[in-house]
Amino acid sequence: MTERSISPQPALARRLGVGDAAVIGLGSMVGAGVFAVWAPAARAAGALVLLSLVIAAFVAYCNAVASAQLAAVYPVSGGTYAYGRERLGPWWGYAAGCAFVLGKTASCAAMALTFATYAVPGHEWAQRLTALAAVLALTAVNYRGVTRTAALTRVLVGCTLLVLAIVVAVLLISPAADHVTNWSTSTNPYGVLQAAGLLFFAFAGYARIATMGEEVRDPARTIPRAILIALFVAVGIYLLVGVSLLLALGPDRIAASSAPLATAVEAVGAAWAQPIVRVGAALASLGALLALIAGIGRTSLAMARTRDLPRWLAAVHPRFQVPHHAELALAVVVGVLVLTTDLRGVIGFSSFGVLLYYAIANAAAFTQPAEQRRWPRFVNVLGLAGCLVLAVTLPLTSAVTCAVLLGLAMLARLLVRRRASTA
C-alpha cells in the first residue's frame, strides 16, 4: 500500500440518511456557540457584528460546497484529511487532519466544561467531575453505534431549538422590551473580520457530516444535501438570535456580558426565562460535544488507517461498527483536559485550526476535474482566500498557539517517516 492510498478496511456501516446527517451537522453548529460566541464577536465588531456574521456565513458556504463536492466523490471517513491526501498529497492531508483534531479536541473540553458550568453552578471540582461524566456518557452513546448518536442528537437539537425560539420570542415581543436602536459604536474593518473568524467557530459543524461520509447511504446525493440543509438552517437561526440580542442589549452590553442571552431576557423584564436559557445552553453544549466526539473519532480512524496515527486507533467494533478505539482514546484525552485545564476560552484556537482545515478543503476541491465538479472553481478560490484572511485576523495568542502545535505535529511526522525509511 502506498502512502497516498486510503484503505477501505475495516469499513463502517452506511446507516445515515439525509435527515440524520443534517441533524448531526446542525447539532454541531447550534451548540454552545450560539450562547457564547456573541460577546467576543461584539467586542471585536461592535455594531457591525451582523456584517461579521454574514461574512462568516459566506465563507462557510464556500467551504460547505467544497466539502460537499469532495465528499460526493470520496465517501470515506476523515473528511478533508482524506480529500487532501487524494488531491494534494499526504502532507496536506496530514496537516488538515492535525488541524481538525487539535482544534476540535480542545473544543470537546470546552463544550464539556460549558455544559457543567450551566448544569452545576458552584464549586469548581463539582463542575469538572460533571464535565467528565458528560464526556464518558456521550462516548458511551457514540460507542453503541451511529444511529444512537443521531437519535440523541435529534432530541438535543430539538430541545435547543425550542429554547432559542422561546428566547427570541421573549426578546422581540416582550411588553417590557425597550429595543435598542442606537448601535453607533466604533469599529474597524479588522475588527469586523476578526469577529467573522470567531463567528466561524459556530458554522464549522457541517464538517461532521463529511467526516462521517463512510456511514451515509447514497453519499453522492446525501452528503451535499445534508451539508447545505444544516448550514442554511444554522445561518437563519444565528441571524434571528443576533438581531434579537442587538435589539435587546445593543453591541456594548452584548460585549460586556459573559452570558448575553441570559442578560438579554433579564433586560426585557423576563428574568423568569433565565433558567430556560441555562437549560438550553447545557443541552446545546451536550449536542455539540456529542457531534464532536463522532467527528474526531472518524478523522482519527482515517489517520490511523494510513499510519499517521497509531494503527490501534483504526479498529472498528465488530458489532456496533464504530471506531471504538479512537473514541475511547479521545475520551481519555478530553477527560484529562477537563480535569486539569479551563478551555472555555478556546474559540479563537479552534477557529484557527478549522479555518486551516477548510483552506485545504478548498484547495483540494479546486483540483477536481470538470466531471467531478458541482460548483465553479472561483467558489473554491473565494473560500480559500476567505479562510486565510479570517485565520490571520484571529486573536494573536490563539493563532500562534495553534500554529506552533500544528508545526510540532508536522515535525513529529517527518521524524517518524525518516526513522521508518532508515529502519
Secondary structure as UniProt FT lines:
FT   TURN            3..4
FT   HELIX           18..29
FT   HELIX           33..36
FT   HELIX           38..45
FT   HELIX           46..48
FT   HELIX           49..73
FT   TURN            78..79
FT   HELIX           80..87
FT   HELIX           90..119
FT   HELIX           124..143
FT   HELIX           146..173
FT   TURN            175..176
FT   HELIX           189..203
FT   HELIX           204..206
FT   HELIX           207..211
FT   HELIX           213..215
FT   HELIX           219..256
FT   HELIX           260..267
FT   TURN            268..269
FT   HELIX           271..273
FT   HELIX           274..305
FT   TURN            306..307
FT   HELIX           311..314
FT   TURN            318..320
FT   HELIX           324..340
FT   TURN            344..345
FT   HELIX           347..366
FT   HELIX           370..372
FT   HELIX           377..393
FT   HELIX           396..422
//
